[in-house]
Amino acid sequence: MAIVVNMPRLSDTMEEGVVAQWLKNIGDSIEEGDILAEIETDKATMEFESFNEGTLLHIGVQEGESAPVDTLLAIIGDKGEDISGLLSGATAPQETKVEETKTEEAPKKVEAVELAVKVEETKTVSTSTGRIFASPLAKKIASDKGINLADLSGSGDNGRITKKDVEGYSPAAKATSTPSPAISFLASGEEKSEEVKNSQMRKAIAKSLGNSKFSAPDFSLNIEVDMENAMRSRKTINAIPDTKVSFNDMVVKACAMALVKQPQVNTSWTDSNTVFHSHIHVGVAVAVDDGLLVPVIKHTDQLSLTQIGAGVRDLAGKARNKKIAPAEMQGSTFTVSNLGMFGIDNFTSIINQPNSAILSVGAIVEKPVVRNGQIVIGNTMNLTLTCDYRTVDGAVGAQFLQTLKTFIENPVTMLA
């Protein structure tokens, strides 16, 4: 019996999705758990797996097209099964007006789609078509290694490039390097502009941060932190076998403990109330190809430094490989954004609503400092706290930063 697969709601704020890539073609056999397509949501491009088995009989949304949540995405059933009844009862997502569908036209739609897919299958994957089938993990590994996916042959279904293909690839030496299209475009000297369609994530980021910037009366506070003790403590901790703690992990832990001491910062504003959260869930901003995701470390104050480190690495990896679940990006009560690894000394972030504040973390800088009346070489780090004045005023923000500074400068207090 044929089953209609609808556009899934892959995030709490998702209203429509874009099919970034189909990983199965019409006529392919589908097993439960097979990845059908990569769906671009307002938060990430995520793999969508099948919860049914059978044969893919119909594709309702082509690559690059968008469709509202809960509209027809695909149909899975028995091979050769008549699905004209299902098609006549469904409105194609891309249509803007509803017209009476004639049942005799439905089979023609299926034939047209099948023909298009068969023609596409005969094409050779090349840089000229721009059509490269690869798993998200393969794309990530290739990007990290600087490998052009167009140079690889895929061993997966329908020639899909897999992790194994990338890891086993040995590029041949080239006499000359070919500049990327972007560099060629800029170096050509032509005076022209090119429009690139905004991704669902970019649209969501623009909408969310725009609302935050223009609705919240925000202000920022800056503080400089002495990192000498933190650097020594991290070195000692990481000397323990199978232990890895970053400075960012230490900052996240310190923020969680400071929020315990300063609960006014662990709040959210509504038109009628200020919501005080009894739990502390710290969001950690992670850069991905299409923008910024904020995985959330739940109950951060109750976790050790090593647990926080493992959690951040796990969620960051999922975010970059498009494996992160919507629930893993929801519920933050405070956010940390760190650009120190990019050499940024100082910056100001936009509040990640409904949080009341966000901490911007700069790089650790070696510089002359005054210690015990003497000028010596030290290591410091700049922190900037951006606050929503409706819930966190200047005094509260300053007290939070002083508490945070104490924890970071004395890491032993976070181990108690």
N, C-alpha and C positions, 0 to 999 in steps of 0.2 A: 504494500500500500504506500502510495507516494506521500511524502511529508514536506510541507512548506517550511523552509528555513527563513526566518525574518531577520532583518538588520538588528543585531543585538545592542542592548544598552550596556556599553562597556565602562561607563563612568557615571557617577551620580548626576552630572550636569550635561551629559551627552544628549543632544537633540537630533543630530544626524551624523552619519558616518560616511567616509569616503573609502572606496575599495582601492587600496594602494596596489595590491597584486593578488591575482588568483593563483593558487598553488595547485589547483585541480582543474581539469578541463571536462567539458561535457562528454559523457561516456566513460569517464574514469570510475573505477570501483572505489567506494568509500568505506573505510572501517571506522568504528567508533574511536574517537581520539585523534583521527587524522586532521592535519591542519588544512582547512579549506581555503583560507584567504588571510591576507594582512589587512586589517581595518584601521584606518586613521581616525582617531577620535579627537576630542578637544584637548586631551591630555597626553596622548601617546599614540604611536602606531603599534597595534597589538595583534598577535596571532589569534585567529578565531578557529577553534577546533569543532569538529562535528560530534554531536551527541547521538548520531544515528548512523546506520550502515545501509549500504545499497549502492545504487549507481547515480552519479550526478546527471540529472536529466535536463536541468534548465538553469541558466544563470540570468538573474534579473537585473543586476547592476554591473555594468562593465567597468574595467579598470579606469580609475581617474574620475568616475562619476560618483555623485553623492546620493544618499537616500535617507529619508527620515527613519528614526527608530521604529521598529515593528512593522515595516513594510517589506514586501517580498524581496529576498536576497537570492534565494536559490531553491530548487526542488530536488529532493533525493527520493528515489523509489526503486522499483524493480526494472531491470533492463527491458526496454521496449514498451514500458507501461504508457498508457494513454493519459496524458496530463492536461488535455485541452479543457476539461472541466475546471481544474484548479486555476489555469491561466485566465479563463473567461471570468472567473470570480475575483480576480486580483487586478488592481490598478498598478501599472508600472510606475515605480517611484519617480522616474524622471519626467512623467507627464504632468502638465500643469492644469489640464482640465479633464474632467471625467466624461467619457463617452461610452455609449453602449457598445460592448465588445461582442462581435459576431463569433460564434463558436467555430465556424469553418475557417476563420482566419488564424486561430490559435496555433494549429499545427504548422502553418507557414512561418509563424514567429520562431517556433522551435527550430525549424529547418534553417532559417536565416542565421540564427545564433550558432547552430552547429556548423554551418558552412564557414562562418567567420572564424570560429575556433580552429577548424581544420586548416584553413588558409594560414592562420597565425602559426600553427604547429609546423608548417613547412618552411617557415622563415629561419634563417641561420642567425643565432644570437650573435650580435656584433656591436661595436661601438657606434655604428651608424644608425642602428635601430634604437639604441638606448634601452633595449629590453633585455634585462639580465635577471634570470631567476636564481635567487640565492637565499639561504636561510638567514634570519637576523644575526645569529651567532657567527655565521660565515662572513657576513658583511662587517661585523665588528672586528673580527680577527684580521680580515683583509685590510681594514682601515688602519688598525694599529701597526700592521707590518708594512703598510705602504704598497700593498699589492693591488693592481688593477684587475677587478673581477672579469673584465672583458678578455683577459689573457688566459683564463682558466676554462677547462672543460668540466662540466658537472657530471657527477656519477649518480645523483639522486633521481627521483621521479621526474620525467619530462626534461631531463638535463639540468635539474636544479643543482646549484653549487652548494656543497655541504662543508661543514667544518673540516672533515677529512681531506677534501679537495684542496682547501686553502693551506692547511698545515703541511700537506705533502707537495706543495708547489715549489719548484726551484726555478726562479726567473733566469732567463738567459741574459748574458751580459749584452748591453746595448752601447753602441759607440756614441750615440747622442741621445739626450733626453728630450722628450716631447713635452712642451709646456701644457698645463691644464687649459681647458677651454676658457676659464675665467681669465687666466693670465694672457692668453692669446687675444681675448676680446679687448682687454685693457691696453695691450701692447700694440694693437693694430693701428691706433691713432684715429680710428673712426669716431665721429661724434654721433653716437646713437645711444638709445636707452632700450633696455629690455625688461619686459614685465614678467615677473615670476608669480604664479598663483600662490596666495597665502594658504598655508596648511591649516587644518582644523585647530591644531595646537597653537599656532601663531595667533589665530583669531581669538581663541579662548584667553591666551595670555594678555593680548591687547585689551580685551573687554574687562577681564578681572582686575588687572593693574590700573587700567584707566578709571574704573569705578573706585578702586582704593585711593588712588592719588587725588581724585577730584571730590570724593565724599568724606574722607577722613582728614580732620585738621591735624596734620602730623608735624613733628619737630624732631630734631636729632641732637644727641649728646655724644661727646667724644671723650675717650679716656685712653691713656697709654699704660701698658702693663709690662712689668719687668718679667722677662721669660727665663732668667737664669735657673731658678729652682725647677721650673717646668721642664727645661731641657735636660737637666741632670736626672730628674725623676723618670722621664720618658726613656732615657738611655738605660737606666737601671731596670725598668719594667721590661723593656724589649730584650734585655739580656737573658730573660727567662725563656727556656725552649718553648717553641710553638706559641709564642706570645707576640702580638703586634698591635701597638697603640700609636695612633697619630696625634699630632697636636690638635687637630680638629675634634678628635674623640674627647680629648681633655676639655676643650671648650664646651662641647655639647653637654658633658657631664656637669661641668661647673654651672652652666646655664640652668640645668634641671635643679641643682641644689640651691641656686640663688632664687629660683622661682618658689621653692618651698619656703624660703625666708621672706620673700616679697610676693605674696599671693595676688596683690593688686595688678601685677603685670600678667598674671596667668588668667586673663579675663577676655571676654568678648562683649562688644557693644551691640545692643538692639535698640529700637526706637523707644521701648518702654522700660528696659531693664539693662543692668550690667550683669553679665553672667560670670560667676566665679566658678572655675573648674576645680574639682577636687583631684582630678588626675592631671598628670603632666606628660604631654605627648609632644616631643620636639621634632619639628620638620627640618630636614637637612636638604638644602637646595642642591640639585645635581644637574649639570649641563649635559644635554643630549643634542642630537643633530638638529632637531626642529625647535629647540628652545630650552626651557627650564622645567624640570619636574621636581616635586618636593615630597620624596618618600618620608614616612613618619615613623619615628622610633617610639613605640608605645611604652608608657610607664617608665620613662627614661630615668627618673630619679631612683628607681628601684634596681637599676642595672649597674653592673660593674663596668669599669673602663674597657675591659676586654670584651664584654658582652655588647657594649655600645659599638665598639670597633667592628666586631663581626656583623652586627646588625646593619650598620651603615654600608659596609662593603657588599653585603648580600643584596640589599635593596638597591644600591647604586648600580650593581651589575645587572640586576633585573630591569632597571629603568633603561639602561643603555642597550640591552638586548631585547627590549620590547616584551619582557616576560612579567612585568610588574602588574599586580592586580589592583583594581580601583580602590579596594579597601585598604591597601597599603599606602595610599596617598591621601587618605582622609582622616580628619579628626585632630589635626595639629592644634596646639594651644600656644605655641611659640615657634619661631623659625630662626635658623642660623644659615647665613650665606657667607661662604668663605672664598675669597679670590686671592688669598695669599700665595697659593701655588702658581699663580700667574704673574707674581711680582708686583701686585697692586698693594700699595702701602695703606691707602685710606679710601673709602668709598661709602656711599649712602644707599641703602636699599629701600624699595617700596614695600610697605607693609603687606604681608600675605593674609588678607582678611579671611575669616573673622578674627584672626589674632589681633592683640592689642599692641604688639611690638615685634620687631625683627632686629637681629644682631648682625652687623657686617664685620667680618674678620679680615684684617689685612695681613701682610707678610711679616715675618719676624726679621727685623732689621738690626744689623750690627752697627752701633754708633757710640759716640762719646756720651757717657752719663755721669751724673754726680752721685757718688756713693760714699757715705761717711765723710763728707766734706772734700773728697778728692775726685778729680776727673779721671774716669777709667773707661775702658771699652766694655760695653754691655750689649745685651740683646733685648729689644723691646718690640711690642706688637700693639698696633692701634685697633681699638674697638669702637664701633659707632652703633648706638642704639637709637633706632627710629621708633617713635611712640605715637599712638593715637591719643591726642590730648583729651578726648572725651572720657577715657578710662585711666590713662596714665599721665599725670601732670609732671612738671619738671622735678619736683622734690622726690617723687616716687621713682622716676627714672634714674635719678642720680643715686639714690639709695641702692637700687638694683645693681647699678654698675660698680659701686663700691663693694658690695657683697660679692659680685662676680670676680672682681679684681683680687679680693682676698683668697678666694678658692683657687684661682689660676696661679697666683704667686706662691701659694702654699699647697701644692698638690696632695701632701700627706693628709690634709683635712678632708679630702674627697674619698680617702680610703677607709675612714673610720666607720 
